[in-house]
């Protein structure tokens, strides 16, 4: 006799949420994902660095993102000029100052990673580069990612099949209580990675019971 396994039902993991639909957010689950209700998801992020003002024409190398990356604009301001070099302060979208960046040296933090190259024209004091981070589609949590997939951004409300194409979805994004045993985690996630993701959910106001 064959047996059947019932998938989780929509919202089974949820204990409470904010009034109305404040806790929920409509979104798109990116193609290649087929996830169950209660799956911990991330928001894919894109980051683009662009010179805004001042003297200097070195290229801004491809930006990757760490586990503390924030959506918004990182402001890099040249604070010291030097031939073939220079120093930039780095301010996060929330106003925190990160360690200074040195021109032509790979810059790595839990927020952003990039290289500001020296160009034909040296960077001058007061030059500004903006690194704009924007959120897009949702995807399965991937602690090893560098594209935002490593940052827990919510919990999928219902079973959603986007295996072959992007699919509309609803994600619990803020101010909610969830059953810890009702969440669905990636198969290979480690306990330390899970603890990091739980802390990221808590920062959104999603608390596990």
PyMOL commands that set and color helices and strands:
alter all, ss='L'
color gray80, all
select helices_A, chain A and resi 180-182+191-203
alter helices_A, ss='H'
color red, helices_A
select strands_A, chain A and resi 14-17+24-29+33-35+40-53+64-65+72-82+85-91+97-102+107-108+112-114+128-140+152-156+160-162+167-172+176-178+206-208
alter strands_A, ss='S'
color yellow, strands_A
deselect
rebuild
show_as cartoon
